[in-house]
């Protein structure tokens, strides 16, 4: 095991950057795309029921974002620490952190599940459910909450394997769960006539399956094994999780709050507006999943080389990932802008108003889409190299610092158009903020290399 880890260290610190990131990014991109695709599949199949079911799935996404927030918090927090310790060849600390992050996430998921089920109706109302949407939201979310412990801890396993440079193992669990969900959706919704509950049970089943497969894959190859005896609930370990995971917690937590505010703002204009904005959110999430996956291929390279003091390689990897992301998102933005109505209609062609609202909102978001590559990669860099203040500020910007005031102000002055354009304005402001937060850090890498010479 130790020899295998040493070989991984050599590979991560000496292999050419473009091919290394590409090799690590392919399984993470596949995982991200498939995960996003099966979320879109839920929206697609539920859209065949009625507009209220589509809106209910969008409303429930806020709670799923909270579950994911804790999964990413413990997964990124422990994973960042693990990659740095492996880069510094401190294997014992890495082993303890792996189990600590996993069990923290599982316990947090249990707490979310219990509280969510106790306060289910008040939560659905607070999320923006209208009287016509509420029954569907309660039915869907009540089932989704049962999978909270498995969803949160699966994200930890996924990210820990990825930060160790073993993303292929993580990809297997994600793919199996996603394929199962896509297959069960039409079966349970239409064949067994379970409606929106069928979509929820399909998601729950896929989460359990992914959890079990990821746990099994974690015992293979060079992955650090999860053992309860290594669970170390000490303040020092929890502080490291906070430093490395708080940007993810802020980003996902604020994503939940912003989604709630978006649903409330859109709800003023009817169920079709909520459904349309929900569809656009899924589409943009699917497109951005490529850049996020590519950035996740960069993160273990960043962590290993930063831990080893090889700052030139960190800088080189960052710029390679940014350029690739900008090119990809520019292509998607142009194609998506042209075919926006057709893309939205694929989810809910039975309702022309949903298509009209969704197409306008999608075009607004696509205008600033390429800027997201810079924001996403800057945030991943700052988070991985343990710059918590800068990372938290940037991760909070898009969904919190800018989006929240804009979603409260723009609809007041511009009506429905303010709802539709809010995300685009937030993306532009986040791009501008990322420049002063990240450029000085990149310059310090150059100075460190120069001074070492």
QUIGI-V903219 format. One record per residue. N is the residue number from 1. RES is the residue in three letters. SS is DSSP state (H for helix, E for strand, - for the rest). PSI is psi in whole degrees, -180 to 180 (* if undefined). Layout:
N RES SS PSI
N RES SS PSI
This chain:
1 UNK - -45
2 UNK H -38
3 UNK H -40
4 UNK H -40
5 UNK H -36
6 UNK H -40
7 UNK H -39
8 UNK H -41
9 UNK H -45
10 UNK H -44
11 UNK H -45
12 UNK H -24
13 UNK H -3
14 UNK H -25
15 UNK - 149
16 UNK - 136
17 UNK H -52
18 UNK H -47
19 UNK H -34
20 UNK H -49
21 UNK H -41
22 UNK H -43
23 UNK H -42
24 UNK H -29
25 UNK H -32
26 UNK H -52
27 UNK H -33
28 UNK H -37
29 UNK H -46
30 UNK H -45
31 UNK H -46
32 UNK H -44
33 UNK H -42
34 UNK H -40
35 UNK H -47
36 UNK H -36
37 UNK H -40
38 UNK H -23
39 UNK H -40
40 UNK H -35
41 UNK H -40
42 UNK H -48
43 UNK H -40
44 UNK H -52
45 UNK H -39
46 UNK H -32
47 UNK H -20
48 UNK - -13
49 UNK - -67
50 UNK - 172
51 UNK H -37
52 UNK H -37
53 UNK H -41
54 UNK H -45
55 UNK H -37
56 UNK H -40
57 UNK H -42
58 UNK H -39
59 UNK H -41
60 UNK H -20
61 UNK H -26
62 UNK H -43
63 UNK H -38
64 UNK H -34
65 UNK H -35
66 UNK H -44
67 UNK H -45
68 UNK H -34
69 UNK H -44
70 UNK H -35
71 UNK H -45
72 UNK H -35
73 UNK H -53
74 UNK H -32
75 UNK H -48
76 UNK H -38
77 UNK H -47
78 UNK H -38
79 UNK H -43
80 UNK H -44
81 UNK H -44
82 UNK H -46
83 UNK H -38
84 UNK H -41
85 UNK H -36
86 UNK H -37
87 UNK H -34
88 UNK - 1
89 UNK - 36
90 UNK - 84
91 UNK H -33
92 UNK H -45
93 UNK H -37
94 UNK H -41
95 UNK H -44
96 UNK H -41
97 UNK H -35
98 UNK H -50
99 UNK H -36
100 UNK H -48
101 UNK H -40
102 UNK H -51
103 UNK H -32
104 UNK H -45
105 UNK H -41
106 UNK H -44
107 UNK H -39
108 UNK H -39
109 UNK H -39
110 UNK H -43
111 UNK H -44
112 UNK H -43
113 UNK H -49
114 UNK H -49
115 UNK H -39
116 UNK H -41
117 UNK H -35
118 UNK H -41
119 UNK - 37
120 UNK H -53
121 UNK H -48
122 UNK H -36
123 UNK H -46
124 UNK H -39
125 UNK H -41
126 UNK H -28
127 UNK - -9
128 UNK - 14
129 UNK - 132
130 UNK - 168
131 UNK H -32
132 UNK H -24
133 UNK H -29
134 UNK H -48
135 UNK H -37
136 UNK H -40
137 UNK H -43
138 UNK H -44
139 UNK H -45
140 UNK H -50
141 UNK H -34
142 UNK H -34
143 UNK H -42
144 UNK H -38
145 UNK H -27
146 UNK H -26
147 UNK H 5
148 UNK H -48
149 UNK H -36
150 UNK H -36
151 UNK H -47
152 UNK H -47
153 UNK H -27
154 UNK H -39
155 UNK H -34
156 UNK H -48
157 UNK H -45
158 UNK H -51
159 UNK H -36
160 UNK H -43
161 UNK H -39
162 UNK H -43
163 UNK H -20
164 UNK - -2
165 UNK - 19
166 UNK - 51
167 UNK H -22
168 UNK H -40
169 UNK H -42
170 UNK H -36
171 UNK H -37
172 UNK H -48
173 UNK H -40
174 UNK H -44
175 UNK H -46
176 UNK H -45
177 UNK H -41
178 UNK H -45
179 UNK H -40
180 UNK H -42
181 UNK H -44
182 UNK H -37
183 UNK H -37
184 UNK H -28
185 UNK H -62
186 UNK H -31
187 UNK H -50
188 UNK H -37
189 UNK H -47
190 UNK H -48
191 UNK H -47
192 UNK - 2
193 UNK - 44
194 UNK - -7
195 UNK - -142
196 UNK H -27
197 UNK H -34
198 UNK H -40
199 UNK H -40
200 UNK H -44
201 UNK H -33
202 UNK H -43
203 UNK H -44
204 UNK H -46
205 UNK H -41
206 UNK H -34
207 UNK H -43
208 UNK H -44
209 UNK H -45
210 UNK H -42
211 UNK H -48
212 UNK H -40
213 UNK H -42
214 UNK H -39
215 UNK H -38
216 UNK H -44
217 UNK H -29
218 UNK - -22
219 UNK - 3
220 UNK - 158
221 UNK - -137
222 UNK - 7
223 UNK - 145
224 UNK - 131
225 UNK - 146
226 UNK - 122
227 UNK - 137
228 UNK H -28
229 UNK H -21
230 UNK H -2
231 UNK - 118
232 UNK - 84
233 UNK - 60
234 UNK - 156
235 UNK H -36
236 UNK H -42
237 UNK H -41
238 UNK H -36
239 UNK H -38
240 UNK H -38
241 UNK H -40
242 UNK H -47
243 UNK H -44
244 UNK H -24
245 UNK H -15
246 UNK H -35
247 UNK H -40
248 UNK H -40
249 UNK H -44
250 UNK H -45
251 UNK H -50
252 UNK H -38
253 UNK H -43
254 UNK H -29
255 UNK H -38
256 UNK H -46
257 UNK H -43
258 UNK H -36
259 UNK H -40
260 UNK H -48
261 UNK H -36
262 UNK H -43
263 UNK H -40
264 UNK H -44
265 UNK H -41
266 UNK H -31
267 UNK H -24
268 UNK - -28
269 UNK - 13
270 UNK - 171
271 UNK H -33
272 UNK H -35
273 UNK H -42
274 UNK H -45
275 UNK H -43
276 UNK H -45
277 UNK H -34
278 UNK H -42
279 UNK H -44
280 UNK H -39
281 UNK H -43
282 UNK H -41
283 UNK H -47
284 UNK H -35
285 UNK H -40
286 UNK H -44
287 UNK H -46
288 UNK H -18
289 UNK H -28
290 UNK H -49
291 UNK H -40
292 UNK H -44
293 UNK H -41
294 UNK H -40
295 UNK H -34
296 UNK H -25
297 UNK H -29
298 UNK H -34
299 UNK H -48
300 UNK H -35
301 UNK H -44
302 UNK H -48
303 UNK H -47
304 UNK H -49
305 UNK H -32
306 UNK H -42
307 UNK H -31
308 UNK - -3
309 UNK - 16
310 UNK - 75
311 UNK H -29
312 UNK H -40
313 UNK H -33
314 UNK H -47
315 UNK H -45
316 UNK H -43
317 UNK H -37
318 UNK H -50
319 UNK H -34
320 UNK H -43
321 UNK H -40
322 UNK H -48
323 UNK H -44
324 UNK H -43
325 UNK H -42
326 UNK H -44
327 UNK H -46
328 UNK H -48
329 UNK H -32
330 UNK H -44
331 UNK H -46
332 UNK H -38
333 UNK H -43
334 UNK H -49
335 UNK H -42
336 UNK H -36
337 UNK H -41
338 UNK H -42
339 UNK - 28
340 UNK H -49
341 UNK H -41
342 UNK H -37
343 UNK H -46
344 UNK H -39
345 UNK H -25
346 UNK H -27
347 UNK H -36
348 UNK H 65
349 UNK - -16
350 UNK - -13
351 UNK - 100
352 UNK H -33
353 UNK H -38
354 UNK H -43
355 UNK H -44
356 UNK H -50
357 UNK H -45
358 UNK H -41
359 UNK H -43
360 UNK H -46
361 UNK H -40
362 UNK H -43
363 UNK H -38
364 UNK H -45
365 UNK H -33
366 UNK H -23
367 UNK H -40
368 UNK - 8
369 UNK - -45
370 UNK - -26
371 UNK H -23
372 UNK H -27
373 UNK H -43
374 UNK H -45
375 UNK H -47
376 UNK H -47
377 UNK H -36
378 UNK H -44
379 UNK H -42
380 UNK H -40
381 UNK H -52
382 UNK H -36
383 UNK H -42
384 UNK H -36
385 UNK - 12
386 UNK - 57
387 UNK - 72
388 UNK H -38
389 UNK H -49
390 UNK H -42
391 UNK H -43
392 UNK H -42
393 UNK H -45
394 UNK H -41
395 UNK H -25
396 UNK H -14
397 UNK H -53
398 UNK H -46
399 UNK H -10
400 UNK H -69
401 UNK H -39
402 UNK - -45
403 UNK H -44
404 UNK H -51
405 UNK H -35
406 UNK H -40
407 UNK H -20
408 UNK H -31
409 UNK H -47
410 UNK H -44
411 UNK H -29
412 UNK H -39
413 UNK H -32
414 UNK H -2
415 UNK - -140
416 UNK H -33
417 UNK H -33
418 UNK H -36
419 UNK H -44
420 UNK H -33
421 UNK H -3
422 UNK H -44
423 UNK H -38
424 UNK H -43
425 UNK H -40
426 UNK H -40
427 UNK H -41
428 UNK H -46
429 UNK H -38
430 UNK H -39
431 UNK H -46
432 UNK H -38
433 UNK H -35
434 UNK H -25
435 UNK H -58
436 UNK H -23
437 UNK H -31
438 UNK H -37
439 UNK H -44
440 UNK H -34
441 UNK H -43
442 UNK H -38
443 UNK H -34
444 UNK H -31
445 UNK H -42
446 UNK H -41
447 UNK H -38
448 UNK H -42
449 UNK H -43
450 UNK H -43
451 UNK H -30
452 UNK H -29
453 UNK - *
